[in-house]
Amino acid sequence: MLKNVAVLLLDEVHPFELGVLCEVFGLDRSDEGLPVHDFAVVSAEGPVLQTHAGFTISTPHGLERLEEADLVAVPAGSRFMDREYPEEVLDALRRAVERGARVLSVCSGAYVLGAAGLLDGRRCTTHWRHADALARRFPKAVVEPDVLYVDEGPVITSAGTAAGIDAALHLVRQAHGPAVANAIARRMVVPPHRDGGQAQYIKRPLPRTRCDTVGETLAWMERHLDQEMTVEQLAAQTHMSPRTFARRFQQETGTTPYRWLLRQRVLLAQHLLETSDATMDTIAGRTGFGNAAALRHQFVRSLGTTPNAYRRTFRGPDALAEAA
């Protein structure tokens, strides 16, 4: 259930991360047939708060508003890495989890959850620049610095800025289904779904070239995911040796041709499972996996769940009977 959403603000909150949560959960889109959340911005430190951008925010809601929320979200803020937090704020977050609510942090908001003890023994993330400091301050937390977001039961943590959009849309998908999440994403002009395990950034810098060497090849690969393709074939399209092509591909995408192709095929399979009644064999053929067994194997390796379980999660149990 995700009907009541409260955003917890502390001094020097970052306006963009606050805006992400307002955009996803706080707008009335009922004219498009989309669900409306009971949304509130809650102040933890007085009715008027300073933002890190130099202007102030005021709200009539205090911590008592958190008691009725299904989701409590904590956006990023300046100095969150080393400041202390009011004990009543930490108690409110702990009570929320104890009564079954979920909590979501965006970027350095993870430090607030850590101070409440909610990251102890849990996988979590934050912006890659703050990950080491988060692990040092909260040694019981299992910090994963290279992912976009982590959904660990009632606690969801996301990396910097745009990853907060991904995590918020992930929660919308879980609560209301992919059609609702996709519609909100279209309104926001953002990708409808980025997997939480996707890397935050490409560790190897992009080469300084005048053109995107493998861009046309990537577009061709995406259009022909159902076909067999080898590095040798792809290299021939770009008039390179296989070794040079593989090196350029790694430089410009941050991954290998095989891994990029596998990820795109899994993403297409996810889309088909969410939006169609196609059988597993049909989906396997359209995504280049060949047969249902191979699809299942790669799906489990990539996402940790089976295609049937994924379809059931996002479309309900009736979808399995329709696709049988």
N, C-alpha and C positions, 0 to 999 in steps of 0.2 A: 504494500500500500504506500502511495506517495501522494498525499493530498495536501498536507500542511508542511510548509517549508519556512524555516527561519534562518536568517544569515546573521551570524554573530560578529559584531564589529568591535575592534579595539583601536586605540589611538594610533595614528599614522598608517591606517589602512591604505592599501593600494587601490585607487579608483577603478582601474581596468579590471582587476580580478573581481571586485564587487560588481562591476557592470556585467561581467560574464554570468554571474549567478542571477542577477536581475533579469537579464535577457532570456535565459533558458527557463527559469522557474517563475518569474514575476510578471510576465506580460499576459494580458488577456487576449487569447487567440480563439475565443469561442465562436467568432464569426466564421472560422474555418473548420469548425467542428472538433477543435482540439480541447483537451482537458484544461481546466483552470485550477491553479494551485492557490490555496490560502497562504499568501506570501507576506512575510514581514521582515524588516531589517531591525535588528535588536542591538542596542548599545550596551556594552559591558562596562563602560567607564564614563558615565555621565550622559546627559541628553544631547550634548554637542561634542562631536569628535573631530579631531584634526586628521586630515589626510596627508600622505607624504607629498602630495602635489601642491600643498599650501592653502587649500580651501577647506571649509568645514562642512560637516554633515550633521544634521539633527534628526532625531527619531523619537516618537513618543513611547516606544516599546523598551521595556527593561528585561532583565533576565527571566522574569516569570513567564514571558511569552515562549521560552524554550520548552516549557513543561508540556505543551500540547503539540509539539512539532514531530512529524514523522521523519524529517531530515533536518539536521542542524549543519549548516555549511560555514566554514571559516576561511575567508579570503586571506591573501598574503598581506603583509605589512612590514614597514621598516623596523629595524632593530629587533625583529621577532627572534633572531638567532640567539640573543644574549640577555634579553629582558626577562623579568619575572612577571607572573600573571596573578591577578586577584584569585584567591582561593575559592571565592563563591563562583567564579567563572569555571574553574576546573571541576568543582562539585557538580555544577549544572550539566557539564558535558558527560561526566561519569553517570549521572542519573539518567540522562537521555539514553545512553547505551544499555544501562541496566533494565530500563523499561521497554526495550525493543526498538528504539529509534535508531536510525543510521546517522553517522557523522561523516562529513566530507571536508577535506582540506584542499586548498588550492595553493601551490607553491610553498612559501614559508609558513603558511597556516598550519603545516604539519607540526611545527614546534609547539603550538598550543595544545594539539592532541597529545604530543609527547609529554608535555608538562602534566597533563591529566592522567598519565599512565596508560593511555589507550593504545600506544604503539608497542608496549612491552610484549615480546614474544610474537609479534605480528610482522609480516612483510609490509613494507611501506616505501614511499618515495617522496622526493621533493625536487626542486630545481637542481640540476647537476652541480651548480656552483655551491650549493649549500649541503650537499649530501654527506660529505665527510664530517662537517660540523654537526649535522644531525646525529650521525652515528656516534660521535664522541660524546655529545651531550646526553644521549639516551642509548647507552650501550646494550640495553635489552631489546632494542628495536632491530629488526632485520631489514636494513636499508638496501634498496635496489636502485642504484643511481642512474641506470641506463634505460629506464622504461617511462612511458607516458603517464600511466596511472596504475594503481594496485587496488583491487577490490578484495579486501580481506574481511569477509563477514560483515559486521556492522560498520567497519571502518574503511573508508575509501580515501586514498591519498593521491594527489596528482602532482605532476611536475610543473614547470613554469608556464604561466600565462595561458597560451592556447591549449595546453594539455588540460587545463581546467574545463574548457569547453568539451573536450573528449570525454572526461570523466562524468560531467553533468549529463551529456547526451547518453552515455552508457547507463546511467541511473534511469533516465527517461525510458530508454529501450526496455529495461527490465520491468519497469512499473507499468508502462502503457503500450509497449510493443514497438516494432521497428517503423511502422507507418507514421506514428506520432513523432518519433525521434527524427525520422527523415524529413517530415514536414517542417519541424522547427529548424533543422539544419539548412533546409532550402531558404527559409526566411532569413537566416543568419549568413547565408552564402558561405557555408563551410562544408567540409566533407562530412557525410552522414555518419561515418564510422571509421575510427582509427583504433586498431587493436591496442589494448593497454600495454602489451609486451613490446610494441614497436619502439625502436631506439629514439631517445630524445633528440639526438643530433648525430650527424656524420662526423666521426672522430677524425678522419683524415680530411684535410681541407680540399676543396674543389680546385682543380688545376686552373691556372689563369690562361684560358684559351679564348679565342675570338668566337667560338661557336660551341654548341652542345654536340660533342662528337657522336654520342650514342642515342641522342634524343629520338631520331627517326626510327632507329631500331627498336627502342623501347615501345614506341607507338605501334609498330608492326607486331611486336611480341604480344602486346595487350589485345590486339585485334585477332590474334591467331592462337589463343591459349589452348584450343582443342587440338592443335597439331604438335607432332614431335618436332623438336628443334635441338640442334647441337651447337656448341660454341663454334665449331668449324663453319657451320651454315651461317650463323649470325655474323661471324667475322667476315665472311665472303661478301655479305651485304654492305659492309662498311669499308671494303677493300683494305682490310688489315690482316695481318697474320693472327691466328688464334691467340697466341701469347700476348700480342699487343692489345688486341680487343679485350681480353680478360682483364688486363691491367687498367685500360681506360675505363672499362665498365666499373671496376672497383673504385676508381678515383671519383667518378661522377655520380655514382649511386650509393656508395658506402657498403656495397655488398657484392656477392658474386652473381653471375648470370643465373646459375641454378637456384640459388636462394631467392633471388628476385622473382623468378618465374614461379617457383613453388608458392611464394607469398601471394602473388597475384591470382594463382589458381585457387588457393584456399579462400581468398576474398570473394572471388566470383562464386564459389560453392556456397559461402555464407549467404550471399545475396540471393541465390536461387533457392536455398532452403527457406529463407525468410519470405520470399515473395511469390513462390510458385508451388504447384502441387506435383512437380516433376518427380519421377522415381529416382532412386539413388543411382541406378545404372545410367539413366538419361543425364543426370547431373555430372556423373563421372565422365561421360563422353564429352559433354560440352566444356568441361574444365580441363580436359587433357589427362585425366588420371586413368582413363581406360575402362575401369570396372569398379563396382561398388566396394570391393575389398580394398583396392588400392586407395580409393577415396577415403574410406574409413581410416586406414592406416595413417595417411598423411594428415588427416583432420585431427586425429587424436594426438599425433606428435606435435602439431602446431598449436592446438588450442586446449588440449587436455580433456576433450569431451568428444563424444561420437556425433556423427551427423544427425542421427535420429534424436538424440538428447538435445542437440542444438535447436533443431526444428521445433521440438516440443516446448522448449523454453521460450522461443520467440513467436510461435504461432499457436501454441496450445495443443493438447492431445488429439483434437479432432483432425489436425493437419496430417498426422501419421496415418490415420485410417483413409483419408482422401488420397494420399500418395502411395498407398500400398498396391 
